[in-house]
Amino acid sequence: MQSLSTVIVFIDRIHEGVAILSAEDGSATVQAPAAWLPAGAHAGDVLSISLSVDAEATKARRQETQSLMDSLGDNV
């Protein structure tokens, strides 16, 4: 995997299984399934989220997509 990018967010609220996460710098707000949150996380908690590109999984996904496109041929 490539290098990590880390984002700091706080849990604004959790409602009906959806967590609203706000970037610490106010640049973005996103919704995520509450099931993705660490156990015991609550509204107001600060989270550190690390993101990276999985090169092997990306390659496999692209191959799967290309195979599907090839099988569809001119039918798309």
C-alpha positions as protocol buffer text, in pm:
chain_id: "A"
residue {
  index: 1
  type: MET
  ca { x: 0 y: 0 z: 0 }
}
residue {
  index: 2
  type: GLN
  ca { x: 106 y: 358 z: -60 }
}
residue {
  index: 3
  type: SER
  ca { x: 169 y: 617 z: 208 }
}
residue {
  index: 4
  type: LEU
  ca { x: -110 y: 714 z: 443 }
}
residue {
  index: 5
  type: SER
  ca { x: -307 y: 1033 z: 448 }
}
residue {
  index: 6
  type: THR
  ca { x: -461 y: 1116 z: 783 }
}
residue {
  index: 7
  type: VAL
  ca { x: -775 y: 1324 z: 837 }
}
residue {
  index: 8
  type: ILE
  ca { x: -900 y: 1447 z: 1174 }
}
residue {
  index: 9
  type: VAL
  ca { x: -1280 y: 1459 z: 1211 }
}
residue {
  index: 10
  type: PHE
  ca { x: -1526 y: 1484 z: 1494 }
}
residue {
  index: 11
  type: ILE
  ca { x: -1854 y: 1300 z: 1522 }
}
residue {
  index: 12
  type: ASP
  ca { x: -2115 y: 1573 z: 1490 }
}
residue {
  index: 13
  type: ARG
  ca { x: -2407 y: 1339 z: 1551 }
}
residue {
  index: 14
  type: ILE
  ca { x: -2533 y: 985 z: 1502 }
}
residue {
  index: 15
  type: HIS
  ca { x: -2890 y: 937 z: 1387 }
}
residue {
  index: 16
  type: GLU
  ca { x: -3069 y: 623 z: 1264 }
}
residue {
  index: 17
  type: GLY
  ca { x: -2743 y: 437 z: 1205 }
}
residue {
  index: 18
  type: VAL
  ca { x: -2570 y: 719 z: 1021 }
}
residue {
  index: 19
  type: ALA
  ca { x: -2278 y: 916 z: 1162 }
}
residue {
  index: 20
  type: ILE
  ca { x: -2220 y: 1274 z: 1049 }
}
residue {
  index: 21
  type: LEU
  ca { x: -1846 y: 1339 z: 1054 }
}
residue {
  index: 22
  type: SER
  ca { x: -1709 y: 1693 z: 1024 }
}
residue {
  index: 23
  type: ALA
  ca { x: -1351 y: 1773 z: 932 }
}
residue {
  index: 24
  type: GLU
  ca { x: -1167 y: 1949 z: 1211 }
}
residue {
  index: 25
  type: ASP
  ca { x: -1085 y: 2241 z: 980 }
}
residue {
  index: 26
  type: GLY
  ca { x: -1448 y: 2271 z: 865 }
}
residue {
  index: 27
  type: SER
  ca { x: -1360 y: 2186 z: 505 }
}
residue {
  index: 28
  type: ALA
  ca { x: -1600 y: 1892 z: 470 }
}
residue {
  index: 29
  type: THR
  ca { x: -1885 y: 1699 z: 627 }
}
residue {
  index: 30
  type: VAL
  ca { x: -1951 y: 1338 z: 533 }
}
residue {
  index: 31
  type: GLN
  ca { x: -2199 y: 1068 z: 623 }
}
residue {
  index: 32
  type: ALA
  ca { x: -2080 y: 720 z: 716 }
}
residue {
  index: 33
  type: PRO
  ca { x: -2252 y: 413 z: 853 }
}
residue {
  index: 34
  type: ALA
  ca { x: -2235 y: 425 z: 1231 }
}
residue {
  index: 35
  type: ALA
  ca { x: -2122 y: 61 z: 1217 }
}
residue {
  index: 36
  type: TRP
  ca { x: -1790 y: 187 z: 1075 }
}
residue {
  index: 37
  type: LEU
  ca { x: -1716 y: 382 z: 1394 }
}
residue {
  index: 38
  type: PRO
  ca { x: -1489 y: 238 z: 1662 }
}
residue {
  index: 39
  type: ALA
  ca { x: -1672 y: 63 z: 1945 }
}
residue {
  index: 40
  type: GLY
  ca { x: -1785 y: 312 z: 2208 }
}
residue {
  index: 41
  type: ALA
  ca { x: -1756 y: 618 z: 1981 }
}
residue {
  index: 42
  type: HIS
  ca { x: -2011 y: 891 z: 2056 }
}
residue {
  index: 43
  type: ALA
  ca { x: -2112 y: 1233 z: 1925 }
}
residue {
  index: 44
  type: GLY
  ca { x: -1840 y: 1481 z: 2009 }
}
residue {
  index: 45
  type: ASP
  ca { x: -1557 y: 1228 z: 1987 }
}
residue {
  index: 46
  type: VAL
  ca { x: -1258 y: 1312 z: 1765 }
}
residue {
  index: 47
  type: LEU
  ca { x: -1142 y: 1048 z: 1518 }
}
residue {
  index: 48
  type: SER
  ca { x: -820 y: 1009 z: 1324 }
}
residue {
  index: 49
  type: ILE
  ca { x: -894 y: 848 z: 986 }
}
residue {
  index: 50
  type: SER
  ca { x: -608 y: 706 z: 782 }
}
residue {
  index: 51
  type: LEU
  ca { x: -653 y: 659 z: 407 }
}
residue {
  index: 52
  type: SER
  ca { x: -429 y: 477 z: 163 }
}
residue {
  index: 53
  type: VAL
  ca { x: -451 y: 336 z: -188 }
}
residue {
  index: 54
  type: ASP
  ca { x: -449 y: -42 z: -206 }
}
residue {
  index: 55
  type: ALA
  ca { x: -264 y: -91 z: -537 }
}
residue {
  index: 56
  type: GLU
  ca { x: -331 y: -465 z: -560 }
}
residue {
  index: 57
  type: ALA
  ca { x: -704 y: -430 z: -496 }
}
residue {
  index: 58
  type: THR
  ca { x: -719 y: -138 z: -742 }
}
residue {
  index: 59
  type: LYS
  ca { x: -552 y: -346 z: -1012 }
}
residue {
  index: 60
  type: ALA
  ca { x: -790 y: -637 z: -950 }
}
residue {
  index: 61
  type: ARG
  ca { x: -1095 y: -407 z: -960 }
}
residue {
  index: 62
  type: ARG
  ca { x: -980 y: -252 z: -1288 }
}
residue {
  index: 63
  type: GLN
  ca { x: -928 y: -597 z: -1440 }
}
residue {
  index: 64
  type: GLU
  ca { x: -1276 y: -706 z: -1328 }
}
residue {
  index: 65
  type: THR
  ca { x: -1428 y: -391 z: -1475 }
}
residue {
  index: 66
  type: GLN
  ca { x: -1240 y: -435 z: -1802 }
}
residue {
  index: 67
  type: SER
  ca { x: -1352 y: -798 z: -1825 }
}
residue {
  index: 68
  type: LEU
  ca { x: -1712 y: -693 z: -1775 }
}
residue {
  index: 69
  type: MET
  ca { x: -1682 y: -419 z: -2037 }
}
residue {
  index: 70
  type: ASP
  ca { x: -1521 y: -667 z: -2279 }
}
residue {
  index: 71
  type: SER
  ca { x: -1803 y: -918 z: -2224 }
}
residue {
  index: 72
  type: LEU
  ca { x: -2063 y: -650 z: -2294 }
}
residue {
  index: 73
  type: GLY
  ca { x: -1891 y: -550 z: -2616 }
}
residue {
  index: 74
  type: ASP
  ca { x: -2096 y: -305 z: -2819 }
}
residue {
  index: 75
  type: ASN
  ca { x: -2407 y: -365 z: -2609 }
}
residue {
  index: 76
  type: VAL
  ca { x: -2337 y: -65 z: -2383 }
}
